[in-house]
């Protein structure tokens, strides 16, 4: 069974959501200090884009989909995530 919206408009097909590189327009990027991460998972829970991944020793944002909102850095109790200017990484 395929999802079909009953509303008219510019709706995305569910399978196409992961083909759009939505992180291409961010201005800031989250950078995780692996040694400071306490693995509480708050960044994973609060990320509105759902792009935080578990790297076994720490949590890290997937830059393909991260929009740079900074919510992960804001909720991190260990201050392990800092927001850096995207221009440094281009």
N, C-alpha and C positions, 0 to 999 in steps of 0.2 A: 504494500500500500504506500503510495507516494503522497506526501503532504502537499496540499493545494489550499491556498488561502481563499477564503470566501469573499475577501475584499478586493476591490480593484486598486491598482497602484503599483509603485515600484518595489515589489517585494522580492527578496533574494531567495533563491532556492537553498534549502538547508545544506546540500552538498557543496555549494559554492562558497560557503562562509569561510572555509579554511584555505581557499585559493586566493583570497584577497589579502595582500600584504598591507594590513592596516597600520603597521608601525612605521611606514615610510614618511609620515608627516610630523612625527613628534619633534619637539624642541629640546626636551630633557630626557635623559635615560637613567633608569635605576641601575646602580652598581652595587653589588653585594660583596661585603667583606666576609669571606667564607669563615674565618676564624671567630668572628663575632656572632654569627648566626646561632641562635639558641634553639632553632627548629621548632618554634611554637606553632608555625603554620598560619599565623594571622594574616600575613601578606597573601597567602594562598586563598584564604577565605574571603578577604575583602577586595581582591582584584576584580574590578568591574569587567575587564576584558577576558578574565579567566586564563591568563597567559603565564602564570607562575608555575614552574615545574619543580619537582622534588629531585635534587641531585645527590641524594643519599646523605651527604655531609652538610648541605645547605639548600636553601630555596633560591631560585633564580628566575628572572623574567625572560621569556622568549621574545627576543627583539623583533621577530617577524610580525608579531601581533601587538606588542606593547605600544601604548599611545602616549606614555610619559606623563600620566596624570599625577603621579607621586603619592598615591594613596598607600601603596605598599610601604614606602619610606615613612609616612606619617604614622602608621599603625605599628611599626616595628618597635617592640619594647627594648631591644638590645641596641638600637641605632646601628644595625648592621647594613642597612640599605641607605645609600646616599644618592641624591639626584645630581647628575653631572650634565653639563652642556653637551648637546648632541654634536656640535661642531668639532669637538675634540676627537670624535671617533669617525669622522667622514674622511 
